[in-house]
Amino acid sequence: MGELTRAFDWSKTPVGTPETWSQSLLTTVGIILNSKFPMFLWWGTDLIQFYNDAYRPSLGNDGKHPTALGQKGEECWPEIWPVIKPLIDKVLSGGESTWSEDQLIPIYRNNKLEDVYWTFSYSPVHDGSSKPAGVLVTCVETTDEILAYNSMVQTKKELEFAIEAAELGTWDLNPKTNKFIGNDLLKSWFGLSADEEIELSKAVEVMAETDRKRVSEAIQAAMKKGSDGNYNIWRLRIHQRFPGREILPRCQALYHR
C-alpha cells in the first residue's frame, strides 16, 4: 500500500499532490502505512480515503481495492453509507470517538454483498484548527469469530432439541459446590421441581442402595486428574417418584478445570 500510495495521482483528487499536504495529513498517512494493525483514513470534506496493507484483506479479493484508494467515501461505500455517515459526521463535528464491537455491517466484496462483522473505532484527526479534518478508523474484522459462535449456538440448540425429543436426561456437576445442573426431565426423575438445584448427596440418596457406592466412585474417577473424563455408569435404579424404575442413561462426564 505504501508503493500504491506513492504512485497514486493525487492531483486528480481534492487533497492535491503530497507536496501540498499538511503536516498532520503526512504524519497520519505515515502512521497508517507503517502500522501492522488495520487502519483507514477519511480526509477532508470529500472524505478521501487512505488505508494500509493490514486493512486491505477486508476489501475482498475482487472488491473495492484498489479503487478505494483516493476515492470519495460516499462513492466507495454506497451500501453502508446510511449506517456509517452519521458516525463520521459525529466525529467531524467535534464529538467523541466512537466504539463499536462485533457490529454487523454488510459490505459489497468478492462480487457479492457479504455479512461482515467489525470491531472498530472512529477517531478525529486535527489539522491545526479547532475542527477535525479527518476520521481515523482502527478496526478488526470479527466475521469468522461471530460465525463460529453462531454455529456453536445453533449446534447447541439442535442438540437440546434432540435430547428433548429422545427424552434424555442431562446433568453437569460442579465439583466445588457438589451440585448438579440438570434438565427438567432429569429433575423429574429425582422428584425435584424445575427450578431446584440438585445436590450430589440428595441425588445419591434416591438411588437404590446397591448403586450408590459405584455411582459415587465413578463420579470421583471421572474428575480425577489424569483420567479420561468418562463417567461409565450405564444403568442405575431410582426409588422415589417411580419406585423400582430403571433409568438407562447414556452419559459422559467431562472434567472442567
N, C-alpha and C positions, 0 to 999 in steps of 0.2 A: 504493500500500500504506500510505502514511502516513495518508491520509484514511480508509481502511478500518480501520486500527488504532485511530485516534482515535474512530471512530464505533461500534466494536465494544462490545457489552455485556459487559465483563469481569467484572461482578458475578456472572454465571452460571457462572464458571469458578473453579477452586481458587486462581488467583492474585489474585482480587479486583479492585477498582477501582484505576485508576492512582494515586489518592491514597494508597493503602496500599503501593504498590510500594517496594521497597528502592532505594537509590541505584544499586546495582550493576545491577539489572534495568533501571531507567530509562536508565542510561548505555549498556548493551549494546543495548537496543532502538533508542536514538537512533543508535548507530553503524551498526546494520544498515540502518535505513531511509534513512540518508544515504549509504550505500555504493553504488557502481555495480557492485560485484562481487557475484555470487550468494552470499547468506548466509541462514542458517536457524538458529533457536534453539529448543532444548527447555529448558523451565524447570520446576523443582520435581519432586516425586516422581511427579506425573502426567504429566510431560513435555509441558506445554502448549506450543503451537507459535506462533512468530513467524517471518516471512520478509519479504524485500524485493521490490521490483519486478524486480530482476535475476534473482532466483530464480523468480519467477512463471512464466515460459515453460516451465520444466521440469516443471510440474504438468500441462501439456497444455491443449488448448482446451476440452474438456468433461471435465476430470478432477477433481482433488481441490480445486481452487480454486473458490470462496472458502471452502469448508467447512473446509479445513485450518487456517485462521487460528483460533487459540484452541482447537483440537481436541486431544484427547489423542493422543500419538504412536501408541499401540497401535491406536487406532480408525482412525487415518488410514492406517497402513501395514501392514495385516494380511498382505499378500502378501510383504513382505520383512522383517517383524518378527523372525523367527528369525535373519536374517542380520545386521541392524543392532543389535539389542538387546544382544548381547554386547559390541559396540564401545562403545555408550553406557554400559553398566554398568562397563566397564573405566575409562573416563574419570571417571565419577562416584565410583568407589571410590578415586580418588587416583592412578590410573595415568597414564602418559604420554599425550600427544596421539597420535592415530592418523594415518596417512597411507596412502592407497590410490590407485593410479594405474591409469587405464583399467579400472576394476573393473566387471564385468557385474553389474548389479542390476536385474532386470526390475521394472517398476512398472506399475500399472494407470492408464492415462490415455488420453484420446481414445476412450473406451468400449471399450478392449481392453487386454490385458496386452502391453506392449511390452518388447523387449530394449533396455535403456538402459545406456550406459557412462558412468562417472563417474570423475573425479579429485577426491578430497575429503580433508578433514582434520576430525577431531573434536577440539575443544579444551575444557578445563574453564573454567567461569566461576564465580568465587567470590563469595560473598555475606556477607563478614565473618566467616566461620568457616573452620575448617581443611578442611572438606569442600566440594567443588564443589556449587553449587546448580543448575547448568545446563550444557548442552553446546552450544557454538557450532560450527556447521558452515559451513565455507567450501568451495565446490565449483565445479566447472565440468563441464558435460556434454560428453563427447567422442564421442558416438554417431556423428556424421557423419564424424569423422576415422577412427574404427575401421572403420566400414562401407566407407569409401573404400579403406582399407588392405587389408581383406579382399577387396574386389572386385579390387584390383590383384594380390593374391596368386593369386586364382582365375584371373584372366586370364593371369597368367604360367604357371600350371600347364597351362592349356588350350593356350597357345602352345607350351610344351615338348612336350606330347603330340602336337600337330600336327606339330612339327618332327621328332620321333622317328618318327611314323607315315609321314611323307613321305621319311624317310631323308635329311634335310638336315644339312649341317654348319654350325655357327655358331662365331663367334670374336669376341673383343674384345681389342683391342691397347692395352696400357698404354704410352704414349709415353715415360714416364720410365725404364721398365725394358726396353723393347723386347721384351717377352714377351707372348704370346697367352694368353688364357683360352679354351679351346675345348671343345666337347663331345666325347664319346667317338668319335663317327663321324669327326669332323674329324681327331682324333689318329690314328685308324686309317689314314686316307688318307696321313698323313705318316709312318707307321711308328713311332708313339710309343705308349707304354703309357698307360693311362687316367689314372694319377696324375702323369704327366710334363708339365711346362710346355713351352710351345713358344717357343723363341727365334726372333725375326724372321729372324736370319741363317740359322738352321737350316731354317726354312720356305722361305726363298728358295733355298737350296742344292738342295733336292729338286725344285724346279720345272724345267721344261725351260728350257734356256739362253735360248731366244728369248723367253721370257715374263718372265724375272727383272727386267729393267730396267723394263718398263712396269708391272709389279705394284708395284715399289718406288716408282716415281714416282706411281702412283695413290694409294698409301697416304699419301705425303707431301702430296699435293694435298688429300686429304680432311681432313687435320689442320691444314692451313694456315689461319691466321686470315683470316676474311673469305670462306672458301669455303662452299659449300652443304652440306658434310659428306658428300657422296656418294662412295662408292667404286665406280667403274664398270668393273670387270673382270668380264666375264661368262663368259669361257672361259679356262682355263689347263690346262697339262698337268703331271702329277706323275710323275716317274720314280723310284720306289722300290719299294714293295711291289707296285704294279700298273703295270709299265712300259708307257708309251705310252697309258695310260688317260686320257681327257679328263674333267675334272671341270667340271660346268656349274653353278656356284653362282649363286644369286640373292642379291646382297649389297648392304648399305648400311652404310657406316661412319659413325658419329656421333662428332663431336669433343667429348669431355667436358673442360671446363676444370677 
